[in-house]
Amino acid sequence: MPRRSRIDAPGALHHIVVRGIEQKRIFKDDRDYRNFVGRLANILAQTATSCFAWALMKNHAHLLLRTGLFPISTIMRRLLTGYAQQFNRRHKRHGHLFQNRYKSFLCEEEPYLLELVRYIHLNPLRAGIVKDLKDLANYWKCGHCALMGKCTYQWQDTDYVLGFFNKTLGAARRSYAAFVKKGAGQGRRPELVGGGLIRSVGGWSALKTARSSGLRIMSDERILGSSDFVERVLKRANEDYEKRTLAVAKGLDLDRVTEAVSKHFEMDSDIVISSSRQQIVARARAIICCLAVDKLMISGADVARKLDLSPSAVSKLAARGRVDSITKRIADNLFDFK
C-alpha cells in the first residue's frame, strides 16, 4: 500500500518522532547530542520555525514544531541528513542511521499543544534516564530545562508555552511544573503518538458508540485533533493540491511569477533577481517570494536558489509580500482559475 504524503501548511503544529534504524542508538555521547542540538538551532532560525518541546533519547528523538514558510519535510531532511553524515564520519560507520521515514502528526493546538509539551518532556523520566522531576529540570537534552529556567535555548519558544500558565514568569513556571508533575504518573500515551483522530473521540469504545449512533467521525492517522479539525485540514490540503495542479496546467512557475512582477514594476527580470538593494527591487522580490511559497507552494530553499538569497531571507521577504497590497492584485491576475 503506497504511503500517503505528509500534510503541512504554514503555521501547522507537528509532533515529530525520529527513531534509529533497528532501534539502534542515534546518540553515543554528549558530542553527538550537542551536534544535533546545534544543527536544530541553526535550521529553526533559518526557516522561521518555532519549537515548543523536544527530548533527545538514546535511540530516538521527539520534536514539537510549528512550521513557518518552509515545509516540515525540508526542515527534517536538512536536519537528519546533515546529522547522519557527520555521525557516520565520526563513528566510522556506513549506511542508514534513522528509520526510513520519521513520523509526523499534524496536531490541533487546542487541546493538544500543552498535552504534547508535557508528554514529550516527560520522556526521559519515563525511560529512567533521570530519576525524578528535579533531575529532569536540569536535564539539558530536553526542553523542560528551558521552561524551568535551568538552561537557555534561544531557539525554543518558552514564552509561548509559559504564557498559557500565567503572565508572570515565576508563577508560570510554578504552574507549568505542577502540570508536568500531575502527568508524571500517566505513563505512555499512545493517543498522542499515532492513530490520532480516532482516539481523540475518547478511545475505540467511544468511537464504536458514536458510529452506532450514526455520528460521522472523520479520521486520519496523520492528524491529531477533533473530527472537524481533520476535515478542515484534509479539505485545505486538497484545495492546495488542486490549486497547484491548476497552476502547473496553466504553465505557471517561478519564472512566470517573476516575469509578471517585473512587468508590473516596469523592470527587467534580470534586475529583479539581481543582488540590487534598491527599495523597489526588494519590494518586487518580496512579492515573488510570497507568491512562489503561498500560491505555487515552491519550497523556500528552491526560491532561495533561484533568487540567489538565503532561506531565511526568503522567509522574511515572503512575510513582507503578504502585507503588500500589490501582491493580491498580481495574484488575482495570475491565479484566476475560474
Buried (B, 14 or more C-beta within 10 A) or exposed (E): EEEEEBBBBBEBBBBBBBBBBEEBBBBEEEEBBEBBBEBBBBBBEBBBBBBBBBBBBBBBBBBBBBBBBBBBBBBBBBBBEBBBEBBBEEEEEEEEBBBEEBBBBBBBBEEBBBBBBBBBBBBBBBEEBBEEBEEBBEBBBBBBBBBBEEBEBEBBBBEEBBEEBBEEBEEBBBBBBEBBEEBBEEEEBEBBBBBBBBBBBEEEEBBEEBEEEEEEBBBBEBBBBBBEBBBBBBEEBEEBEEBBEEBEEEEBBBEBBBBBBBEBBEBEBEBBBBEBEEEEBEBBBBBBBBBBBBBBBBBBBBBBEBBEBEBBBBBBBBBBBBEBEBBEEBBEEBBEEE
